[in-house]
Amino acid sequence: MLNQAITRFKDFLWRLPWGVFLLILLAFLVLKNGLWVTPAIETVRAISLDLHSNPVASAPRQQFLMYSYFGPLLGHWLGLSGSTQQFVLMHFCFWLIGTVAILHSLRKKFGDDLGRLAGLALVGLPVTTTCLVWLGKSDVFVFVFSSLLFLTASWPIAFLAGVILGVANFEQGFFIVLFLLVPAWLIKKPEVLNVRLLLLGLAGLAVGEGLLLGWFRYNHFHLNSGRLYYILTEDPDQFSHQIGFRFGVLALSLFGVFWPYLLFRMEAARENDRKLFAGAVFGLVGAATLLCVVLDSTRVFGLLTWPLFLLLLPGMLDEGDRRDELKKIFLACALIAVVFPPLMVAPGRMFSSANFVFAERLFTAVETGQPIFPDKNLSDLSSQ
């Protein structure tokens, strides 16, 4: 009976016009996750207000925010940094337009089925919660331009995507390209993933980082502490605590409800394409290893592995006789995600944007961000 209900719902979703499907999906993603802002929103907005000043010069632990420069740069160019609401909504609109562009490009490149499956995946994968819970940070730009780097067949666009990733978040962009380069080099299928385009994106990353550092030097910004400084000044016990003692819950937050099934199906992929399987394992292990040196584990893992998810998805659709089964399983995973709270791991604690209260010994469920709030006086920045 449950199988029949899922089948009917699947048939309903696949009969919907593509535009209607997208509209329903986006509305649901927003209602499910809500719109939250990074606690450092006023600091980031202060960077955007005057690109020739350094508002974190006397705050070493906040200087890493300067290395995520694309959001403040875009807000300054568009004149949307005058209020907190404007600045946050700019990030949200970028996510909205970017998500539509990503799903439409997937549909155009791989077919209607994959476009809809990727949309369903966004219901359960943590990358969506990451983008909507940390509005104001670089996450939406990393999400959109790393997807573009995977999807594009254009050399100029690949280079431009790399440059923007370099300005938005060089470290995350570097590891995303690395995790895609290995399977691309192993499978040697340019129509799926082009090594030369990825190398061009890597060159763009270097150019973007070089431009950013050049801008800092030109304006005499004395930044002597970046992300590495922030990590090194944290209590190392936080990393061991969240990795060692809460690994089960951490795994749930990292993989969401889709990744376990995808990993299970990777065994079948290993039978058909061992090189792709090896490349995917390299990316997953690499992303998991980085969790030992980052505090916002779910956020980083979700962003780094989203392009890898896109890489594995077309291979699953190649099994034509099982395509209908795949649709039903993805729909079932999406339905589970409807009632399963978005779990996040940050600063040694487990967070839930749904503010669900679970077993106290397992983790503490608290709000991951703050609702969009009235403007603060920027003179208070020194006290943050």
Secondary structure, DSSP 8 states (H G I E B T S, - for coil): -HHHHHHHHHHHHHHS-HHHHHHHHHHHHHHHH---B-TTHHHHHHHHH-TT--TTTT-GGGGGGGG--HHHHHHHHHT--SSHHHHHHHHHHHHHHHHHHHHHHHHHHH-HHHHHHHHHHHHHSHHHHHHHHSBTSSHHHHHHHHHHHHH---HHHHHHHHHHHHHHHHHHHHHHHHHHHHHHHHH--TTT--HHHHHHHHHHHHHHHHHHHHHHHHTT------HHHHHHTS-HHHHHIIIIISHHHHHHHHHTTTHHHHHHHHHHHHHH-HHHHHHHHHHHHHHHHHGGG-S-HHHHHHHHHHHHHHHHHHHHHT-GGGHHHHHHHHHHHHHHHHHS--EEEETTEEEETT-----TTT-----SSB-------GGGGGG-
